[in-house]
Amino acid sequence: MDGYLKQAILGFNIVIEKSTPNVPKDGRYHVIFKNNIVYSTKILKLAQSKFNVLLEEIGYSPNKTGERLTQEDIKDTLNKQRLDQLSKSYDAFWDNSYKFRKGGRLNKR
C-alpha cells in the first residue's frame, strides 16, 4: 500500500479514504457516504469524480455564505490537517513495523 489518504469536506458525510481503520486495507480508494462505502476503485481520479458527483447531488456549493476566510483560519485548518496526516502516517508505520523486524534469540553474554 502506498500510504494513507483521507479527503473530506467538513460538515458533510462524504469522504474518500485509503488505508485507514474505517476501510479495508486493500490499496483501493473508498468513497464513503453516510458511513457506507458507496464506491471503491484503485484510481484516485475516479474516486474524486464520484465524490464530486455525490457533492452535487446533495447540493453542496463552496462557501455558500459568501464569507471570506482569513489567513489565520486557513493556517489553522491546514495545521490541523497536517497533524492529522502525521498522526495517521505514524500509526500506519507502526502498524506495519512488525513485518520488518528480524526475529531470533538474543545471545547471552
N, C-alpha and C positions, 0 to 999 in steps of 0.2 A: 504494500500500500504506500501511496505517495504522501501520506500525511492527512492532517485533519482539515476539514473545511466546514464552516457554518456561515450561511448567508441568510439574513432575515431583515425584515423591516419592523421596527418596534411598534407594538400595538396591534399587529395583525398576526394571525396564527398560520403564517406561511413561512416555511424555512427550507433551505437547501442544506443538507448535511452529508458529510462523508467521514467515515471512521470516527464516529462519536458514540457514546454509550447508548444513544437513542435509536441507532440504526444498525443493521447487520454490518459486520466488518468484512465486506466482500469487495471493496475497492470501487464501489459504484456511488454515484451521486443520487441521493434520495430527496424527492420533493415531498415535504410533509405539510398537510393542510388539516388543521383541527386535530392534531395528534395522530393522524393516519397517513401512512405512506401512500401517496396517490400516483407517483411516477418514479421510476428508477432507471438510470442509464449510466453507461461508462463515460459519456461525453458531457462535459460541463456546459457547453453551449446549448445542448438540447434541454438540460435541466433548467438552465436560466430562461429559456424561451417558454417552457411550461410554467415556471414561476411567474413570469410576466403575464401570461395568459390568465392565470388564476387571479393576479392582482387586478387586471382589467375587469374580470367577472365580478369581483366584489366591489368595484367602483373606486379603487384606490387612485388618488392623484397626489403627487408630491406637494407638500406644503400648502394644503387647502386654505389655511387661514391667511396666507399672504405675508406672514411674519418672516422677517429675515433673521437667520441665525447669526449670533455674534461669534467672533473668533474664539472667545472663551468657551462657548457651548460646543463648537466644533472640536476644539482641542480636548475638552473633557470627554466627549463621545469617542474620539479616536483613541485616547489613552485607555478608556475602559475596554474598547475592542482589542487593543494591543495586549493588555493584561490578560484578558480572557483567552486570546490566542496563545499567549505564552504559557498560561496555566494548562491549557488543553494539550499543547505540544509537549510540555514537561510530563504530564500524565501519560500520554501516548508513548513517550520514550521509555518511561519506567515500566509501563505495562508490557513492553516487548523486550525489556533488557534481559530477561531470563534466557532468551534464545541465543544470546551471545556470550554467556558465561561458560567458562570451561569447568567441567566437573572434576572430580578426583579427590583423593585424600590428601590431607596435609602431612608433610613429612615431619616426624618427630625430631627434635634437635636436642 
